[in-house]
Amino acid sequence: MATKRDYYEVLGVPKNATEEEVKKAYRKLAMKYHPDRNQGDNGKDAEARFKEAKEAYEMLSDAEKRAAYDQFGHAGVDPNMRGAGGPGAEGFGGFAEAFGDIFGDIFGQAQRGGAAGGRGGRQVYRGGDLSYAMEISLEEAAKGKDAQIRIPSWDECETCHGSGAKVGTQAKTCSTCHGQGVVQMRQGFFSVQQTCPHCRGTGKIIPEPCQTCHGQGKVKRQKTLEVRIPAGIDDGMRIRSAGNGEPGTNGGPPGDLFIEIRLKKHSLFERDGDDLHVVVPVGIARAALGGEIEVPTLDGKAAIDIPEGTQAGKQFRLRGKGIKGVRSSVPGDLYCHIAVETPVKLTEHQRKLLKELDESLKKGGNKHSPSDETWAEKLKGFFNTGF
């Protein structure tokens, strides 16, 4: 007996693939290798690949089976080891959910009526995920914080007590799916379940909806949620709050809430991963003479010594004065970029002194201006003249 291929390899997805990525990969393979689309010499090989993809999807689309497979491999989902009711015994529940009404293009109209096969009962769906954008300061990102946010939630309708029907009336069993929530599509040996288009999987029709909840049986509210922002979080990262998304359908589990972090623009610092960058203005005299200057950090002030003749753009690094990221073992560094300031609003006396200084510097030639000689050479090459 041939060894089974890895289910993730069959679908062509990584082991950390999301439910949607698994579903998308399966749909692509099923459409490619469906027996009705592959006749002749390639028919047997296509049918084998189709069955292989179907089995892989049935395992990876079920959270419990996927967890067992991830831990124990094929042995964890082998029906001979789990008793009756293996992958083939569970019908087309996950298969139908993956395809919805796509197979309408292949098989034509669904055959409606009668009890739905497979797992039976109403289709249960997980609720959708919600996204929330939270803006925080650089200091809050570096140190972490506890925050409160307001998010939408759903409560049972107090008027109809969750039935969705107008007071004094009640929901009726759907005549299309006979309360099963699904209908079947058939062609020859092949059968696919599809969510009932009339009741949308609930199995019931509400002739007179409740005016408060409009037949949903629930009303939208707002609730306050406590959120812990971890120290070192960066712009664009997301925090997952399990079970705080939209409610599921027909008793399905709720979705999740994803809080996306956005950093406010800081007045001094720019963040680059775990490192910080800051522009430090230095007067022309201090840059020329050198000496100690103060620079800001997230923890307060620090001092650095700049050498005599420091030029604009010179960079100094303070180790460990950056941010310790959420996945880092040590903090990043702080890079101080020197910006030499030209004095403005001079008095006549100051102007006179600067002129005297300029004349004195000119007498010394290029030794006082380290860039002059290089600049002159560049100009010669550019203009091709006798400068």
C-alpha positions in Angstrom: 0.0 0.0 0.0 1.4 3.4 -1.0 2.4 5.8 1.7 0.0 8.7 2.1 1.3 12.1 1.2 1.3 14.9 3.8 -2.0 16.7 3.8 -0.4 20.1 3.7 1.7 19.0 0.8 -1.4 17.7 -1.0 -3.1 21.1 -0.8 0.1 23.1 -1.3 -0.3 25.2 1.9 2.1 25.8 4.8 1.3 24.3 8.3 0.3 27.7 9.6 -2.2 28.3 6.8 -5.5 29.9 7.8 -8.9 28.2 7.3 -9.5 30.5 4.4 -6.2 29.6 2.7 -6.9 25.8 3.2 -10.4 26.3 1.7 -9.1 28.3 -1.3 -6.4 25.8 -2.1 -8.9 22.9 -2.0 -11.4 24.6 -4.2 -8.7 25.2 -6.8 -7.6 21.5 -6.8 -11.1 20.2 -6.8 -12.1 22.3 -9.8 -8.9 21.2 -11.6 -9.2 17.4 -11.0 -13.0 16.9 -10.8 -13.8 13.6 -12.7 -16.4 15.3 -14.9 -13.8 17.7 -16.2 -11.2 15.0 -16.8 -12.2 12.2 -19.1 -10.2 9.7 -21.2 -6.6 8.7 -20.4 -6.2 11.2 -17.6 -9.4 10.3 -15.9 -8.1 7.8 -13.3 -5.2 9.9 -12.3 -7.4 13.0 -11.9 -10.0 11.1 -9.9 -7.2 9.9 -7.5 -5.9 13.4 -7.1 -9.5 14.7 -6.5 -10.1 12.1 -3.7 -6.7 12.8 -2.2 -7.4 16.6 -2.1 -10.9 16.0 -0.7 -9.5 13.8 2.1 -6.8 16.4 2.9 -9.4 19.2 3.1 -11.8 17.2 5.3 -9.0 16.7 7.8 -7.5 20.2 7.8 -10.9 22.0 7.8 -11.9 20.4 11.0 -10.1 22.0 14.0 -10.0 18.8 16.1 -8.9 16.6 13.3 -6.2 19.1 12.3 -4.9 19.3 15.8 -4.7 15.5 16.0 -3.0 15.3 12.6 -0.5 18.1 13.5 0.5 16.1 16.7 0.4 12.5 15.5 0.4 12.6 11.7 -1.9 10.2 9.7 -2.1 7.9 12.8 -4.0 10.6 14.6 -6.8 10.6 12.1 -6.7 7.0 11.0 -10.3 5.6 11.3 -8.9 2.1 12.1 -7.3 3.7 15.2 -10.3 5.9 16.1 -13.1 3.4 15.5 -15.9 3.8 13.0 -16.7 7.2 11.6 -13.4 8.1 9.9 -13.0 10.7 7.2 -15.1 8.8 4.7 -18.0 8.3 7.2 -18.6 12.0 7.8 -20.0 12.8 4.4 -19.7 16.1 2.6 -20.1 18.6 5.5 -16.8 20.4 5.1 -16.8 19.8 1.3 -20.1 21.7 0.9 -19.0 24.5 3.1 -15.9 25.0 1.0 -17.8 25.2 -2.3 -21.1 26.8 -1.5 -22.9 27.2 -4.8 -19.8 26.9 -7.0 -20.8 23.4 -8.2 -24.0 24.9 -9.6 -21.8 25.7 -12.6 -21.0 22.0 -13.0 -24.2 20.2 -12.0 -26.9 22.8 -12.8 -29.8 23.3 -10.4 -29.8 21.7 -6.9 -32.3 19.0 -6.2 -34.4 20.5 -3.4 -36.5 18.8 -0.8 -36.0 15.8 1.4 -33.7 15.4 4.3 -30.1 16.7 3.9 -27.5 14.0 4.0 -24.1 14.1 5.6 -23.9 15.3 9.2 -27.6 16.2 9.2 -29.2 19.1 11.0 -28.7 22.8 10.4 -25.4 24.1 9.1 -23.3 25.7 11.8 -21.0 28.6 10.9 -18.3 30.4 12.8 -18.8 34.1 13.2 -16.7 36.6 11.2 -13.6 38.3 12.6 -13.6 42.0 13.5 -10.8 44.5 13.2 -10.1 47.4 15.5 -7.4 50.1 14.9 -5.8 51.4 18.1 -3.5 54.4 18.0 -0.8 54.6 20.7 2.2 56.7 21.4 5.8 55.6 21.0 6.3 55.6 24.8 3.2 53.4 25.3 4.5 51.0 22.6 7.9 50.8 24.4 6.5 50.2 27.9 3.2 48.5 27.2 -0.2 49.6 28.6 -3.6 48.4 29.7 -6.4 49.9 27.6 -10.1 49.8 27.3 -11.9 49.7 24.0 -15.5 49.8 22.9 -16.5 47.1 20.5 -19.9 45.9 19.0 -21.5 42.9 20.6 -24.8 41.1 20.2 -27.4 40.4 22.9 -30.5 38.3 22.8 -33.5 40.4 21.8 -35.6 41.1 24.8 -38.8 41.4 22.8 -38.8 38.0 21.1 -36.4 36.3 23.5 -34.2 35.2 20.6 -36.8 33.6 18.4 -36.7 36.3 15.8 -40.5 36.1 15.4 -43.1 38.7 16.2 -44.7 38.4 19.6 -47.7 36.0 19.3 -46.2 34.2 16.3 -43.6 31.6 15.7 -41.1 30.5 13.1 -42.1 27.7 10.7 -40.0 24.8 9.4 -38.5 25.6 6.0 -40.4 23.8 3.3 -37.4 23.7 1.0 -34.9 21.8 3.2 -37.5 20.5 5.7 -35.6 22.1 8.6 -32.2 20.6 7.8 -30.7 23.9 6.7 -29.1 22.2 3.6 -30.1 20.9 0.3 -28.4 18.4 -1.9 -27.0 18.7 -5.4 -26.7 15.4 -7.3 -25.2 14.1 -10.5 -24.7 10.3 -10.9 -22.6 9.0 -8.0 -21.7 12.5 -6.8 -23.6 14.4 -4.1 -22.8 17.8 -2.6 -24.6 19.6 0.2 -25.3 23.3 -0.1 -26.7 25.8 2.4 -30.5 26.2 1.8 -31.0 29.4 -0.1 -34.4 30.1 1.4 -33.7 29.8 5.1 -29.9 30.5 4.8 -29.1 27.4 6.8 -31.3 28.1 9.8 -33.9 25.5 8.9 -36.7 27.9 9.7 -38.7 30.6 8.0 -40.1 33.6 10.0 -43.3 34.8 8.3 -43.6 37.8 10.7 -40.2 39.0 12.0 -39.8 40.8 15.3 -39.8 44.6 14.8 -37.1 45.1 17.3 -34.5 42.7 15.9 -35.9 42.3 12.4 -35.9 38.6 12.7 -32.3 38.1 13.8 -33.2 37.2 17.4 -30.4 39.5 18.6 -29.7 43.2 18.8 -26.4 45.0 18.5 -24.9 46.6 21.6 -21.6 48.1 22.6 -19.3 46.5 25.2 -16.1 47.6 27.0 -13.1 45.2 26.5 -9.9 45.3 28.6 -6.8 44.9 26.4 -3.2 44.4 27.4 -0.8 46.1 25.0 2.6 44.2 25.3 5.8 46.2 25.7 7.8 46.5 22.5 4.8 46.2 20.1 5.4 47.9 16.8 3.3 49.7 14.2 1.2 47.3 12.1 1.3 44.4 14.6 -2.0 42.8 15.6 -3.3 41.5 18.9 -5.9 38.6 18.8 -8.7 38.6 21.2 -10.3 35.2 20.9 -14.1 35.0 20.8 -14.8 38.7 20.6 -15.7 38.8 16.9 -19.1 38.4 15.4 -21.4 35.7 16.7 -21.7 32.4 14.9 -24.7 31.2 13.0 -27.0 28.5 14.4 -25.0 28.2 17.5 -21.6 28.3 15.8 -18.6 29.7 17.6 -17.9 33.5 17.5 -15.1 35.0 15.5 -12.1 36.8 16.8 -11.2 40.4 17.3 -7.9 41.6 15.9 -6.6 44.9 17.3 -4.2 46.6 14.8 -1.6 48.9 16.4 -0.8 52.2 14.8 2.0 54.4 16.2 1.5 58.1 16.5 4.2 60.3 14.9 6.6 61.3 17.6 8.0 64.9 17.9 11.6 63.7 18.4 12.1 60.0 17.6 11.7 57.8 14.6 11.4 54.1 15.1 13.1 51.5 12.9 12.4 48.1 14.3 14.0 48.1 17.8 16.2 51.1 17.0 15.4 54.7 17.5 16.7 57.7 15.5 16.8 61.3 16.7 18.2 64.5 15.1 20.3 66.6 17.5 20.9 70.3 16.7 24.4 71.5 17.6 25.6 75.1 17.4 28.4 75.9 15.0 30.9 76.8 17.7 30.2 73.6 19.7 30.6 71.5 16.5 33.9 73.2 15.8 35.3 73.1 19.3 33.8 69.8 20.5 32.5 69.0 23.9 29.7 67.3 25.8 26.1 67.6 24.7 22.8 66.3 26.1 20.6 64.1 24.0 17.0 62.8 24.7 16.2 59.1 25.3 12.9 57.4 26.2 14.2 57.1 29.7 15.3 60.7 30.1 18.5 62.5 29.2 21.9 61.1 28.2 25.3 62.8 27.5 27.6 62.2 24.6 31.0 63.8 23.8 31.4 65.1 20.3 34.9 65.5 18.9 36.4 68.8 17.7 35.4 69.5 14.1 32.2 67.4 14.1 30.4 67.7 10.7 26.7 67.9 10.0 25.2 64.4 9.6 27.7 62.7 11.9 26.1 59.8 13.7 26.6 58.6 17.3 25.1 55.4 18.7 24.0 54.8 22.2 23.7 51.0 22.8 20.6 49.7 24.5 18.8 53.0 24.4 16.3 51.9 21.8 13.2 49.6 22.3 13.1 46.0 23.4 10.7 44.4 20.9 8.1 41.8 21.8 10.3 39.1 20.2 13.7 40.5 21.2 15.9 39.5 24.0 17.8 42.8 24.2 16.8 46.4 23.4 17.8 48.2 20.2 20.1 51.2 20.0 19.6 55.0 19.8 21.2 56.8 16.8 21.9 60.5 17.2 22.3 62.4 14.0 24.1 65.7 14.3 22.6 68.7 12.6 25.0 71.7 12.7 22.9 74.9 13.0 23.9 78.1 11.2 23.4 81.2 13.5 20.6 83.6 12.5 19.5 87.2 13.5 23.1 88.3 14.1 24.0 91.6 15.7 26.5 93.9 13.9 29.2 92.9 16.4 28.5 89.2 15.8 28.6 89.7 12.0 31.9 91.5 12.4 33.4 88.7 14.4 32.2 86.1 11.9 33.8 88.0 9.0 37.1 88.2 10.9 36.8 84.5 11.6 36.1 83.8 7.9 39.1 85.8 6.8 41.3 84.0 9.3 40.1 80.6 8.1 40.7 81.5 4.4 44.4 82.2 5.2 44.7 78.6 6.5 43.6 77.2 3.1 41.9 73.8 2.8 43.1 72.5 6.2 40.1 74.2 7.9 37.6 72.9 5.4 38.0 69.2 4.8 35.4 69.0 2.1 36.6 71.9 0.0 39.3 70.0 -1.9 37.0 67.1 -2.6 34.2 69.4 -3.7 36.5 71.3 -6.1 37.6 68.0 -7.7 34.0 67.0 -8.2 33.2 70.3 -9.8 36.1 69.9 -12.3 34.8 66.5 -13.3 31.3 67.8 -13.7 31.9 71.0 -15.7 35.2 69.8 -17.3 36.6 73.3 -16.7 39.8 74.7 -15.2 38.6 75.4 -11.7 
